[in-house]
Amino acid sequence: MTFSSGAATVLPAIPSLVLPDITIVVPEKEVKSVDYQPITDPENVEKFLKDYFADIPLLAKIAECESTNRQYNSKGVVLRGKKNTYDRGVMQINILYHQEKAEEMELDLHDIDDNVAFARHLYEKFGAKPWMSSSACWSKFSPSEVAKR
C-alpha cells in the first residue's frame, strides 16, 4: 500500500527492528573421561578429575581420599566402598541413598562421567556433607572450599 502526495510517493512507516545485543558464548570443551584413556589408570583419573572439577577442586581432593582416584577395582569392576559396600565409583556415591535420584537424572553411577556429574549435583545441593566420613583426609585441603550448608 502506497500513498501519493503530489510529486513524491510516501510509503507507510515500517517499525524498525531493533535486535538486542547478542552475545555468542562458545562453550569450553566438555570434559569427558574418553579423553583420558585408559581410565583404569589412577593417574589418568586424577587428570580427568582435576579438569572436570577445575571450578571445585575440593571434589577432586575428595575423590582422591574416597577412592584413591579409582573408578574400577583391579578386576575392572566398579569400585565399591571398603567400609560401606553401597558406595560406588570414584566419588563413592551411596546407591542406597542416591540411586533413585541418579536414575531420575538419567545418570548411571557405575559410569565415571555420570558418577562425577552426580557428585557435582550433590555438592551444589549439600556442599561437602555427603563425604564427611572422609573429611579427616580432605578437610585440611582448603577450609574456604568446604561448603557449610
Biotite code that builds the C-alpha atoms (Angstrom):
import biotite.structure as struc

atoms = struc.array([
    struc.Atom([0.000, 0.000, 0.000], chain_id="A", res_id=1, res_name="MET", atom_name="CA", element="C"),
    struc.Atom([1.428, 3.359, -1.022], chain_id="A", res_id=2, res_name="THR", atom_name="CA", element="C"),
    struc.Atom([0.238, 6.893, -0.642], chain_id="A", res_id=3, res_name="PHE", atom_name="CA", element="C"),
    struc.Atom([0.786, 9.597, -3.184], chain_id="A", res_id=4, res_name="SER", atom_name="CA", element="C"),
    struc.Atom([1.115, 13.256, -2.267], chain_id="A", res_id=5, res_name="SER", atom_name="CA", element="C"),
    struc.Atom([1.737, 15.027, -5.482], chain_id="A", res_id=6, res_name="GLY", atom_name="CA", element="C"),
    struc.Atom([5.252, 14.559, -6.767], chain_id="A", res_id=7, res_name="ALA", atom_name="CA", element="C"),
    struc.Atom([6.507, 12.151, -4.086], chain_id="A", res_id=8, res_name="ALA", atom_name="CA", element="C"),
    struc.Atom([5.273, 8.708, -3.164], chain_id="A", res_id=9, res_name="THR", atom_name="CA", element="C"),
    struc.Atom([5.190, 8.076, 0.575], chain_id="A", res_id=10, res_name="VAL", atom_name="CA", element="C"),
    struc.Atom([5.475, 4.548, 1.887], chain_id="A", res_id=11, res_name="LEU", atom_name="CA", element="C"),
    struc.Atom([3.895, 3.624, 5.201], chain_id="A", res_id=12, res_name="PRO", atom_name="CA", element="C"),
    struc.Atom([6.316, 3.671, 8.107], chain_id="A", res_id=13, res_name="ALA", atom_name="CA", element="C"),
    struc.Atom([7.810, 0.313, 8.956], chain_id="A", res_id=14, res_name="ILE", atom_name="CA", element="C"),
    struc.Atom([8.748, -0.017, 12.565], chain_id="A", res_id=15, res_name="PRO", atom_name="CA", element="C"),
    struc.Atom([12.461, -0.538, 12.876], chain_id="A", res_id=16, res_name="SER", atom_name="CA", element="C"),
    struc.Atom([13.524, -3.848, 14.190], chain_id="A", res_id=17, res_name="LEU", atom_name="CA", element="C"),
    struc.Atom([15.946, -3.334, 16.997], chain_id="A", res_id=18, res_name="VAL", atom_name="CA", element="C"),
    struc.Atom([17.602, -6.540, 17.969], chain_id="A", res_id=19, res_name="LEU", atom_name="CA", element="C"),
    struc.Atom([19.039, -6.827, 21.437], chain_id="A", res_id=20, res_name="PRO", atom_name="CA", element="C"),
    struc.Atom([22.765, -7.230, 21.720], chain_id="A", res_id=21, res_name="ASP", atom_name="CA", element="C"),
    struc.Atom([23.501, -10.871, 21.181], chain_id="A", res_id=22, res_name="ILE", atom_name="CA", element="C"),
    struc.Atom([26.471, -12.388, 22.883], chain_id="A", res_id=23, res_name="THR", atom_name="CA", element="C"),
    struc.Atom([27.723, -15.602, 21.428], chain_id="A", res_id=24, res_name="ILE", atom_name="CA", element="C"),
    struc.Atom([29.213, -17.813, 24.074], chain_id="A", res_id=25, res_name="VAL", atom_name="CA", element="C"),
    struc.Atom([31.471, -20.554, 22.876], chain_id="A", res_id=26, res_name="VAL", atom_name="CA", element="C"),
    struc.Atom([31.356, -23.290, 25.490], chain_id="A", res_id=27, res_name="PRO", atom_name="CA", element="C"),
    struc.Atom([34.590, -24.615, 26.840], chain_id="A", res_id=28, res_name="GLU", atom_name="CA", element="C"),
    struc.Atom([35.415, -28.106, 25.724], chain_id="A", res_id=29, res_name="LYS", atom_name="CA", element="C"),
    struc.Atom([33.328, -30.563, 27.688], chain_id="A", res_id=30, res_name="GLU", atom_name="CA", element="C"),
    struc.Atom([35.478, -32.731, 29.942], chain_id="A", res_id=31, res_name="VAL", atom_name="CA", element="C"),
    struc.Atom([34.788, -36.424, 29.288], chain_id="A", res_id=32, res_name="LYS", atom_name="CA", element="C"),
    struc.Atom([36.637, -39.490, 30.521], chain_id="A", res_id=33, res_name="SER", atom_name="CA", element="C"),
    struc.Atom([37.046, -40.814, 26.969], chain_id="A", res_id=34, res_name="VAL", atom_name="CA", element="C"),
    struc.Atom([39.818, -38.237, 26.530], chain_id="A", res_id=35, res_name="ASP", atom_name="CA", element="C"),
    struc.Atom([41.772, -39.671, 29.484], chain_id="A", res_id=36, res_name="TYR", atom_name="CA", element="C"),
    struc.Atom([42.219, -43.298, 28.486], chain_id="A", res_id=37, res_name="GLN", atom_name="CA", element="C"),
    struc.Atom([42.858, -45.731, 29.896], chain_id="A", res_id=38, res_name="PRO", atom_name="CA", element="C"),
    struc.Atom([40.504, -44.564, 32.625], chain_id="A", res_id=39, res_name="ILE", atom_name="CA", element="C"),
    struc.Atom([41.519, -47.607, 34.677], chain_id="A", res_id=40, res_name="THR", atom_name="CA", element="C"),
    struc.Atom([44.838, -45.841, 35.353], chain_id="A", res_id=41, res_name="ASP", atom_name="CA", element="C"),
    struc.Atom([44.530, -43.748, 38.557], chain_id="A", res_id=42, res_name="PRO", atom_name="CA", element="C"),
    struc.Atom([46.899, -41.124, 37.104], chain_id="A", res_id=43, res_name="GLU", atom_name="CA", element="C"),
    struc.Atom([44.544, -40.613, 34.155], chain_id="A", res_id=44, res_name="ASN", atom_name="CA", element="C"),
    struc.Atom([41.576, -40.495, 36.517], chain_id="A", res_id=45, res_name="VAL", atom_name="CA", element="C"),
    struc.Atom([43.369, -37.854, 38.586], chain_id="A", res_id=46, res_name="GLU", atom_name="CA", element="C"),
    struc.Atom([43.950, -35.707, 35.467], chain_id="A", res_id=47, res_name="LYS", atom_name="CA", element="C"),
    struc.Atom([40.302, -36.166, 34.442], chain_id="A", res_id=48, res_name="PHE", atom_name="CA", element="C"),
    struc.Atom([39.075, -35.164, 37.909], chain_id="A", res_id=49, res_name="LEU", atom_name="CA", element="C"),
    struc.Atom([41.308, -32.088, 38.098], chain_id="A", res_id=50, res_name="LYS", atom_name="CA", element="C"),
    struc.Atom([39.989, -30.911, 34.739], chain_id="A", res_id=51, res_name="ASP", atom_name="CA", element="C"),
    struc.Atom([36.364, -31.852, 35.424], chain_id="A", res_id=52, res_name="TYR", atom_name="CA", element="C"),
    struc.Atom([36.382, -30.203, 38.852], chain_id="A", res_id=53, res_name="PHE", atom_name="CA", element="C"),
    struc.Atom([38.604, -27.249, 37.895], chain_id="A", res_id=54, res_name="ALA", atom_name="CA", element="C"),
    struc.Atom([35.925, -24.959, 39.342], chain_id="A", res_id=55, res_name="ASP", atom_name="CA", element="C"),
    struc.Atom([35.527, -27.065, 42.530], chain_id="A", res_id=56, res_name="ILE", atom_name="CA", element="C"),
    struc.Atom([38.991, -28.507, 43.293], chain_id="A", res_id=57, res_name="PRO", atom_name="CA", element="C"),
    struc.Atom([37.772, -29.785, 46.643], chain_id="A", res_id=58, res_name="LEU", atom_name="CA", element="C"),
    struc.Atom([35.793, -32.502, 44.839], chain_id="A", res_id=59, res_name="LEU", atom_name="CA", element="C"),
    struc.Atom([38.958, -33.768, 43.131], chain_id="A", res_id=60, res_name="ALA", atom_name="CA", element="C"),
    struc.Atom([40.588, -33.984, 46.569], chain_id="A", res_id=61, res_name="LYS", atom_name="CA", element="C"),
    struc.Atom([37.533, -35.801, 47.955], chain_id="A", res_id=62, res_name="ILE", atom_name="CA", element="C"),
    struc.Atom([37.777, -38.344, 45.123], chain_id="A", res_id=63, res_name="ALA", atom_name="CA", element="C"),
    struc.Atom([41.430, -38.905, 45.966], chain_id="A", res_id=64, res_name="GLU", atom_name="CA", element="C"),
    struc.Atom([40.521, -39.526, 49.614], chain_id="A", res_id=65, res_name="CYS", atom_name="CA", element="C"),
    struc.Atom([37.445, -41.644, 48.898], chain_id="A", res_id=66, res_name="GLU", atom_name="CA", element="C"),
    struc.Atom([38.726, -43.882, 46.097], chain_id="A", res_id=67, res_name="SER", atom_name="CA", element="C"),
    struc.Atom([42.411, -43.083, 45.538], chain_id="A", res_id=68, res_name="THR", atom_name="CA", element="C"),
    struc.Atom([41.265, -41.864, 42.108], chain_id="A", res_id=69, res_name="ASN", atom_name="CA", element="C"),
    struc.Atom([39.881, -45.203, 41.004], chain_id="A", res_id=70, res_name="ARG", atom_name="CA", element="C"),
    struc.Atom([36.545, -45.904, 39.336], chain_id="A", res_id=71, res_name="GLN", atom_name="CA", element="C"),
    struc.Atom([37.264, -49.616, 38.912], chain_id="A", res_id=72, res_name="TYR", atom_name="CA", element="C"),
    struc.Atom([38.922, -52.265, 41.053], chain_id="A", res_id=73, res_name="ASN", atom_name="CA", element="C"),
    struc.Atom([41.774, -54.484, 39.847], chain_id="A", res_id=74, res_name="SER", atom_name="CA", element="C"),
    struc.Atom([39.263, -56.804, 38.129], chain_id="A", res_id=75, res_name="LYS", atom_name="CA", element="C"),
    struc.Atom([37.698, -53.976, 36.124], chain_id="A", res_id=76, res_name="GLY", atom_name="CA", element="C"),
    struc.Atom([34.532, -53.937, 38.236], chain_id="A", res_id=77, res_name="VAL", atom_name="CA", element="C"),
    struc.Atom([33.154, -50.640, 39.533], chain_id="A", res_id=78, res_name="VAL", atom_name="CA", element="C"),
    struc.Atom([34.799, -49.822, 42.833], chain_id="A", res_id=79, res_name="LEU", atom_name="CA", element="C"),
    struc.Atom([32.752, -50.472, 45.979], chain_id="A", res_id=80, res_name="ARG", atom_name="CA", element="C"),
    struc.Atom([33.427, -48.901, 49.337], chain_id="A", res_id=81, res_name="GLY", atom_name="CA", element="C"),
    struc.Atom([35.556, -50.806, 51.839], chain_id="A", res_id=82, res_name="LYS", atom_name="CA", element="C"),
    struc.Atom([33.525, -49.695, 54.867], chain_id="A", res_id=83, res_name="LYS", atom_name="CA", element="C"),
    struc.Atom([30.190, -49.346, 53.084], chain_id="A", res_id=84, res_name="ASN", atom_name="CA", element="C"),
    struc.Atom([29.647, -51.605, 50.086], chain_id="A", res_id=85, res_name="THR", atom_name="CA", element="C"),
    struc.Atom([26.782, -49.402, 48.873], chain_id="A", res_id=86, res_name="TYR", atom_name="CA", element="C"),
    struc.Atom([29.317, -46.694, 47.940], chain_id="A", res_id=87, res_name="ASP", atom_name="CA", element="C"),
    struc.Atom([30.206, -46.745, 44.250], chain_id="A", res_id=88, res_name="ARG", atom_name="CA", element="C"),
    struc.Atom([32.838, -45.403, 41.917], chain_id="A", res_id=89, res_name="GLY", atom_name="CA", element="C"),
    struc.Atom([35.421, -42.676, 42.057], chain_id="A", res_id=90, res_name="VAL", atom_name="CA", element="C"),
    struc.Atom([33.235, -40.382, 44.184], chain_id="A", res_id=91, res_name="MET", atom_name="CA", element="C"),
    struc.Atom([31.909, -43.242, 46.344], chain_id="A", res_id=92, res_name="GLN", atom_name="CA", element="C"),
    struc.Atom([28.258, -42.280, 45.808], chain_id="A", res_id=93, res_name="ILE", atom_name="CA", element="C"),
    struc.Atom([25.999, -44.308, 48.095], chain_id="A", res_id=94, res_name="ASN", atom_name="CA", element="C"),
    struc.Atom([23.448, -46.112, 45.922], chain_id="A", res_id=95, res_name="ILE", atom_name="CA", element="C"),
    struc.Atom([21.199, -46.833, 48.887], chain_id="A", res_id=96, res_name="LEU", atom_name="CA", element="C"),
    struc.Atom([20.530, -43.104, 49.280], chain_id="A", res_id=97, res_name="TYR", atom_name="CA", element="C"),
    struc.Atom([21.149, -41.728, 45.800], chain_id="A", res_id=98, res_name="HIS", atom_name="CA", element="C"),
    struc.Atom([20.371, -44.368, 43.155], chain_id="A", res_id=99, res_name="GLN", atom_name="CA", element="C"),
    struc.Atom([16.765, -43.258, 42.666], chain_id="A", res_id=100, res_name="GLU", atom_name="CA", element="C"),
    struc.Atom([17.651, -39.583, 42.158], chain_id="A", res_id=101, res_name="LYS", atom_name="CA", element="C"),
    struc.Atom([20.510, -40.521, 39.830], chain_id="A", res_id=102, res_name="ALA", atom_name="CA", element="C"),
    struc.Atom([18.102, -42.581, 37.721], chain_id="A", res_id=103, res_name="GLU", atom_name="CA", element="C"),
    struc.Atom([15.642, -39.654, 37.629], chain_id="A", res_id=104, res_name="GLU", atom_name="CA", element="C"),
    struc.Atom([18.516, -37.562, 36.279], chain_id="A", res_id=105, res_name="MET", atom_name="CA", element="C"),
    struc.Atom([19.291, -40.365, 33.789], chain_id="A", res_id=106, res_name="GLU", atom_name="CA", element="C"),
    struc.Atom([22.716, -40.928, 35.331], chain_id="A", res_id=107, res_name="LEU", atom_name="CA", element="C"),
    struc.Atom([24.404, -44.296, 35.820], chain_id="A", res_id=108, res_name="ASP", atom_name="CA", element="C"),
    struc.Atom([26.568, -44.155, 38.941], chain_id="A", res_id=109, res_name="LEU", atom_name="CA", element="C"),
    struc.Atom([28.676, -47.021, 37.583], chain_id="A", res_id=110, res_name="HIS", atom_name="CA", element="C"),
    struc.Atom([29.810, -44.781, 34.701], chain_id="A", res_id=111, res_name="ASP", atom_name="CA", element="C"),
    struc.Atom([32.625, -42.407, 35.689], chain_id="A", res_id=112, res_name="ILE", atom_name="CA", element="C"),
    struc.Atom([31.218, -39.433, 33.754], chain_id="A", res_id=113, res_name="ASP", atom_name="CA", element="C"),
    struc.Atom([27.836, -39.863, 35.419], chain_id="A", res_id=114, res_name="ASP", atom_name="CA", element="C"),
    struc.Atom([29.414, -40.554, 38.825], chain_id="A", res_id=115, res_name="ASN", atom_name="CA", element="C"),
    struc.Atom([31.221, -37.204, 38.801], chain_id="A", res_id=116, res_name="VAL", atom_name="CA", element="C"),
    struc.Atom([28.177, -35.403, 37.370], chain_id="A", res_id=117, res_name="ALA", atom_name="CA", element="C"),
    struc.Atom([26.091, -36.693, 40.261], chain_id="A", res_id=118, res_name="PHE", atom_name="CA", element="C"),
    struc.Atom([28.836, -35.698, 42.719], chain_id="A", res_id=119, res_name="ALA", atom_name="CA", element="C"),
    struc.Atom([28.636, -32.158, 41.327], chain_id="A", res_id=120, res_name="ARG", atom_name="CA", element="C"),
    struc.Atom([24.852, -32.235, 41.826], chain_id="A", res_id=121, res_name="HIS", atom_name="CA", element="C"),
    struc.Atom([25.295, -33.378, 45.437], chain_id="A", res_id=122, res_name="LEU", atom_name="CA", element="C"),
    struc.Atom([27.901, -30.707, 46.123], chain_id="A", res_id=123, res_name="TYR", atom_name="CA", element="C"),
    struc.Atom([25.719, -27.954, 44.666], chain_id="A", res_id=124, res_name="GLU", atom_name="CA", element="C"),
    struc.Atom([22.831, -29.103, 46.844], chain_id="A", res_id=125, res_name="LYS", atom_name="CA", element="C"),
    struc.Atom([24.566, -30.141, 50.089], chain_id="A", res_id=126, res_name="PHE", atom_name="CA", element="C"),
    struc.Atom([28.144, -28.916, 49.934], chain_id="A", res_id=127, res_name="GLY", atom_name="CA", element="C"),
    struc.Atom([30.749, -31.419, 51.130], chain_id="A", res_id=128, res_name="ALA", atom_name="CA", element="C"),
    struc.Atom([28.433, -33.031, 53.703], chain_id="A", res_id=129, res_name="LYS", atom_name="CA", element="C"),
    struc.Atom([27.860, -36.270, 51.729], chain_id="A", res_id=130, res_name="PRO", atom_name="CA", element="C"),
    struc.Atom([31.592, -37.014, 52.103], chain_id="A", res_id=131, res_name="TRP", atom_name="CA", element="C"),
    struc.Atom([32.043, -36.051, 55.767], chain_id="A", res_id=132, res_name="MET", atom_name="CA", element="C"),
    struc.Atom([33.181, -39.567, 56.688], chain_id="A", res_id=133, res_name="SER", atom_name="CA", element="C"),
    struc.Atom([36.435, -38.919, 54.811], chain_id="A", res_id=134, res_name="SER", atom_name="CA", element="C"),
    struc.Atom([36.846, -35.315, 55.970], chain_id="A", res_id=135, res_name="SER", atom_name="CA", element="C"),
    struc.Atom([39.916, -36.150, 58.063], chain_id="A", res_id=136, res_name="ALA", atom_name="CA", element="C"),
    struc.Atom([41.668, -36.642, 54.728], chain_id="A", res_id=137, res_name="CYS", atom_name="CA", element="C"),
    struc.Atom([40.332, -33.713, 52.704], chain_id="A", res_id=138, res_name="TRP", atom_name="CA", element="C"),
    struc.Atom([39.301, -31.062, 55.259], chain_id="A", res_id=139, res_name="SER", atom_name="CA", element="C"),
    struc.Atom([42.839, -29.693, 55.514], chain_id="A", res_id=140, res_name="LYS", atom_name="CA", element="C"),
    struc.Atom([42.798, -29.083, 51.759], chain_id="A", res_id=141, res_name="PHE", atom_name="CA", element="C"),
    struc.Atom([41.210, -25.644, 51.910], chain_id="A", res_id=142, res_name="SER", atom_name="CA", element="C"),
    struc.Atom([38.719, -24.646, 54.602], chain_id="A", res_id=143, res_name="PRO", atom_name="CA", element="C"),
    struc.Atom([37.284, -21.932, 52.346], chain_id="A", res_id=144, res_name="SER", atom_name="CA", element="C"),
    struc.Atom([36.361, -24.639, 49.819], chain_id="A", res_id=145, res_name="GLU", atom_name="CA", element="C"),
    struc.Atom([34.287, -26.643, 52.278], chain_id="A", res_id=146, res_name="VAL", atom_name="CA", element="C"),
    struc.Atom([30.682, -25.558, 51.878], chain_id="A", res_id=147, res_name="ALA", atom_name="CA", element="C"),
    struc.Atom([28.874, -25.234, 55.195], chain_id="A", res_id=148, res_name="LYS", atom_name="CA", element="C"),
    struc.Atom([25.295, -25.556, 54.058], chain_id="A", res_id=149, res_name="ARG", atom_name="CA", element="C"),
])
